[in-house]
Amino acid sequence: MQTASKKVINGWAMYDWANSVYNLVITSTIFPAYFEGITGDGKDDTVDTVHFLGREFVNTALYNYALAVAFGIVAIMSPLLSSIADYKGNKKSFLRFFMTMGSVACSLLFFYNEANLGLGITAMVIACIGYWSSLVFYNSYLPEIAAVEDRDKISARGFAMGYIGSVILQIVCFVFLMGNHIFGITKGFASQLSFLLVGIWWFCFASFALNRLPQGQPIGNDEKHSITKGYGELRKVWQQLMQLPLLKRYLFSFFFYNMGVQTVMLAATLYGKSELGIPTENLIIAILIIQLIAIPGAFLVSRLSGIIGNIKALMLCVVVWIGICVAGYLMPAHNPTAFYILATVVGFVMGGIQALSRSTYSKLMPETRDNTSFFSFFDVTEKIAIVIGMFTFGYIIELTGSQRNSVLALMVFFIIGLVGLWFTLVKQKEK
């Protein structure tokens, strides 16, 4: 196949520009700090708890559990939705639906304060579901619009566009947060305003991107089949995987190392805020460093994969992630400089491992028209890994009272993933 026109490729990448503001502002910077601030007492020597659904939770553990529930819902839904999208060729409609749901939920966080914890948790979960469900359909466009030899480059372009767009809005939000006295607003209201801006940005730019993406091609017209046999499509993918030992080993590896990557990224801000005592302003700067470094990181790791191969490049990235876990565990509290240094390293490997993981999977896939179902399987693998990772992180916090132990435990996931990649490489050399 030939790579699609520049207009289509840029439109595809523009969706990353649109939705990545959720990942930065809501997942990584302002919202976690805001959540910790309004649910905590600001004292380093106490464990902050909240009451939710008739139970007392450590506030950071509740945050992790809520995200785990959201990812669990995505993992359950996406096989059915993606198989319907493949069968009826309406992936674009699903992408638009979940984009709208996620952006509206982000906007609703504007009304979240210490008096309505339920609203905050609910909107956070819905936004998470909208964001990650939309990615199932967004990622499945890659093998349809890009030739095999162009996928690493185009995948990296999407991530780069996402990093650039999210940093721009993050800076705008940072101006409101740090210059709140100039605008005559509190820091709390500045945070709430940031959540509203995320929803508006996501919806507007995504609408522009969707206008450039092609409609999916249906592979059937039996509506009953598309609904009742949704999980049958996933089973078909599983059966095909059993005949593809290389792809099977790669997915096993991805399951574990991605469990570590995503959990680190989802928990990093709360870890820095409540465990290391890093001020919110310094946390935002650190996350901005991550985003900026991730842009060249994505392209450099992509180039490295062209020299030594995708699997070896991924192995190097995972080794660095193991070092990050050790450094995070040993990092002294109240040391923004050390946090900045670690953020620089995280940024470099974060962009590279995410872009390369997606393109490696698309390369190892067999030729098929069921692209969305194959990427749904990839997505389910990722989401189940996140559910396990987030529940593990939260449980260890409640069990030991320290997030440091949770960070160190993530190293086990990376080690298993590294071993799996080594076996994948061995199998690749046999071909």
N, C-alpha and C positions, 0 to 999 in steps of 0.2 A: 504494500500500500504506500501511498504518498502522503507526506505531511500536509495537513490542511493549510488554508490560506493564512497569511499573517493576521488578518482581521479576526479569524476564529481563534488562533493561538493567543492573541492578545486579550480577546474576550475571556477565554478560559483562565488566563493568568490574572485577569482583573477580579475574578471572583475571590481569589486568594487575597488580593488587595482589600476587598470589601469585608470578608469575614474574619480576617486575622486580628482585627481590632478587638473582637470578643476574646480571643486567646490571650492578647496582651493585657488589656485593661481589666477585663472581668476575671480571667483565670489567673493571671500572673502578677498584676501589680496593685491597682487601686482597690478593687473589690475585696481581695483577701485581707489587705491591711485594714480596710474599713470594717469588715466583719470582725476581725480580731479586736479592733478598737472598741466597738460598741457592745461586744460580748465579754470583754475582759475588764479587769480593774486597774490595769496599767502597772501592776507590781510584779517584779521579777521572781519573788520568792513564794508566789502562790500559784496554785493550779486553778485556772478559770473554768467554771462550769456553767451550763445553761440547762433549762428545763424545756424539753420538747417532746410532744406526744406522750406525756405522762412519765418520762424518764429523765434522769439527770445525766448529762453528757459532759465530758471535757470538751470545751468549745472547738478546739482544733480537730478533735476526733469526730465530732458531729459534722464538721465541714467535709472531712474525708469520706465519711459514711454517705453523706448526701450525694456527693459526686459519684461514689461507687454505685449507688442506686440508679442514678441517671444513666451511667454507662451500661448497667445491667439491662435497663429498659431498651436502650439502643441496640444492644446485642440481640435481644429477643425479637425486636421489630424488624430490623434491617433485612433479614433473609426473606421475609414475606414481601416487604415493600420492593426490594430490589428485583425479585423474581417477577413481580407484576410489571415493574418498569421495563424489564427486558422483554417480557412477553407482549406487552401492549405498546412498547416504544414511547412511553410517556415519562421518561426519567427527568426531563426538563420540568414537568409539572410538579413532580415530587421535590425536586431541588428548590423550586420557587416556594412551595408550601412550607418546607422546613426552614428555609431562609426567613420567611415572614414570621413564623412562630418564634424563632430564636431572637430576631431583632425586636419584636414586640415585648418579649420577656425581659430583654435587657433594658428596654425603656421603662418597664414597670418597676425595676429596681430603683428608679428615681424616688419612689414613695417608701422605700425600705428604711426604717430607723429602729432604734432600740425598743420601740413599743410594739413592733409587729414582726417578730422573728419568723413566724410562719410564712408571711409574704416573701421575706427575703429568701428563705430556703426553697420555697415553691418556685419562685421566679428563677432562682439560680439553677434548679434542676431542669426546668422547662427550657431555659436558654441553652443549657448543656446538651439536651436532647436535640434541639433544633440545629445547633452547630454541627455536632458529630453525625447526625443523620444526613444532613445535607452533603457532608463530605463523601458519603457512600456513592452518591450519584455524581458528584463533582469528579472524584478520582476515576470513576469508570469511563469518563470521557477520554482519558489519556490514550489508551490503546486505539481509540477510534479516530483521533485527530493527529496522532504523531506516529511516524514510521519508527521501527525498532531502534535504528541508529540515532534518532533524534530525541528519544524519550528521556535520557538522563539530562540532557541540556534543557528541554522544555519543562521537565519536572522541577529542576533547579530554578528556572525562571519564575515558575509559579510561587515557590517559596520565597524567592527574593522580592517579588512584587508584594507578597504578604508582609514581609518584614518592613519594607519601605513604607507602605500604607499605614501599618499599625504604629510605627514610630512617629509618623506625622501627627496622627490623632493623639497619641500618647503625650507628645510635646504640648499640644493644645490643652489637654487636660492638666498637664503639669503646671502650665501657666496659671490656670484657674486655681489649682490647689496651693501653689506656692505664693501667688499674688492675690490670695483671697481678700486681704485687707484692702487692696486697691479697688476691687470690685464690690466691696461692702458685703461680702458673704462669709459664712463660716467655712472651715475646712470640711465639715460634714456635708454641707450643701454643695460645695465644690465637687466632692466625691459623687454625690447623687446626680449632679449635673453631668458628670463624666459618663455615668451609666446611660443617661438619656442620649448623649451624643453618640455613643457606641451603637445604639439601636438605629438612630437616624442614618449614620454613616453606612452601616451594614446594609440596610434596606435600599438606600439610594444607589450606591455603587454596584450592588449585586443585581439590581434591576437592569442597570446598563449592561452588565456582563451577560446576563441571561438573554438579552436581545441579540447577542452575537453568536450564541451557541446554537448548534443545529438540533433539530428534533431527533429523538432516538428512532431507530428502525425497528418496528415490531417484528417478532418472530412467530406470531400466531394471532388468531382472532377469537379463540375460545375463552370468553371471559370467566366462565366457571372454572376452567382449568387454571387460569392465572391466579385465581383466589384460593381455591382449595388445594392446589398443588404447589403452593409457594415454597414450602420447606422441602418439597421433593426436588426442587431445583438445587437447593443447597446440598441435598444428599447426592445428587448427580455430580456436583463438583467434588464432593468427598470421594466418591467412587473413582473419579478421574484422577484425583490426587494419589490414590493408592497405586495407580499405575505410573506415577511420575515421582520416582524416588528423590530426584534432585530438588524439586519444588517442595516435596513433603518435608525433607530435612531443613530446607530454608525456612519454611513456616514454623517448624518447631523452634528453631533458633530465634526467629523474629518474635515469637510468643514470649520468650523469656527476657531477651534484652530490651524489647520495647516495654515490657512490664516495668522495668527499671527506669527507662528514659521518661515515660509519661508520668510515672509517680513522682519522680524528682521534679519535673516541670510543674506539676499540679500542686505540689506541697512546698516548693521552694520558698515562696513569699511568706507563708505562715511560719516556716522554719526560721527564716531570717528575722521575722518580726518578734515572735514569741520565745524562741529558743536562744537566738543569738543577740537579741536586743538591738537590732539594726533599725534606726529611725526610718519612717515611711519614705522620706525624701531620698535617703540613701538607697533604699530598696528599689525605688523607681529608677534611679540612675543606674543601678546594677542591671535591672531588667532591660533598660535601653541599651546598655553595653552588649548584653546578650543578643538583642535583636540586630544591632549594627554589625557585630562580629559574625553573626549567623549568615549574613548575606555573602561575604567573600568565602565563608566556610563552606556554604552549599556548593559554590562553583569550584572551589579548590578540591574538595573531596570528589566532586564529579570528575574533574580532570585526573585526579589520582586514580580513580577507578578505571579510567581509560588506559592508564599505564600499567597498573598491577592487577586489574580486574575488580569487579564489584565485591566479591566475597572477601578478598584480602583487605580491601579498603574498609569494609564494614568491621572486620576483625580489629583493625587498628583503632577505629572509633570506639569499639566496645572496651578495649584495653584502657583507653583514656577515661571512659566513664567509670571504670572500676577505681581508677585513681581519684576521680572526683568524689566518689562515695567515701573513700578513706579520708580525703582532705576535709570534706564536709563534717565528718564525725569528729575530727581533731581540731577543727577551727575554734579559736578562742572567741568568747562573746565580746560584744561591743567593739568590734574591729572592722569598720567599713572598708578599709583598704584591702584587707585579706579577702573580704567578701567580693570586692571588685575584681581582684585577681582571679578568684575562682569563677566568677561570672564570665570573664573573658574566655577561659578555657571551655566552659559550658556552651557558650555561644558558638564557638568554632565547631564543636562536634555535634551540636544540636541540629543546626541547619544541614550539615552533611549527612548525618545518619538518617534523618527523616526523608530528605529528598532521594537519597540513594536506596533506602528500603523500598519506597514506592516504585521506583523505576526498575529495581532488580526483580521485584515480583512480576511486573508487567513483561519483563524480558523472559522470565522463566515460564510464564503462562503458555499453554498450548494455543494454537490458532483456533479461535472460537467466536461465535456470535453472542455467546452468553457472558459478555464482558462484565455487566453489572453484577451478575450472580457470582462470578469469580472474585470481583472486588468486594462483594458483600461477605464472602467467606474470609477474605483478608481483613475486612473491617470487623467481623465478629471475633476473629482471632485477637485482634488488637483490643477490642472492648472487654472481652473476658479477661484478658491479661491486666487491663487497667482496674477492673473490678477487684480482682485478687490483690493487685498491688496496693490499691487504696484501702481496702479492708485490712490488709496486713499492716499497713502503715498506721492506720487508726487504732487497731487492736493493740499493737505494741506500745503506742502512746498511753493507752488506758492501763495496760498491764504494768508498764515500767515507770510511767510518769515522765518519760523523756523522749523527745523526738530524735535525739542523737542515735539512740539504739535502733530506731526505725530506719534512719538513713544508712546505718551500717548493714542492716539486714538486707537492704536492696542490692548490696554487692553480690549476694548469692545468686540473684536473678541474672545479673550480668555475666557471672562466671559460667552458669549453665548455658546461657546464650552463646558465649564465646566457644565453649566446647562444641555446641551444636553447629556453629559456623565452620569449625575445623572439619567436622565430619562431612558437612556440605561441600567443602573445598575438596576433600579426598574423593568424594563421589563425582564431582565435576571433572577431576583429572582423569577419572576412569573412562569418561565418555570419549 
